[in-house]
Amino acid sequence: MNFMLAFALMLALEGLAPLLAPAAWREIFRQLLALSDGQIRFVGLCSVTGGLVLYLALLYWVPQ
């Protein structure tokens, strides 16, 4: 259940950019298309690492 709640929150947050600023969102994607595969992989690695660090921090430091 928590996974589905997290997924729903992610979808809501991801939808804010195209909803509020579609032109800026489109420009960001144009810039992403210009990146090399290695650069895109690095961005993905940073996102995964940041997400895991945040998950572990919340898991261990937030009282249950």
Beta strands, then each sheet from edge to edge (+ up, - down):
end
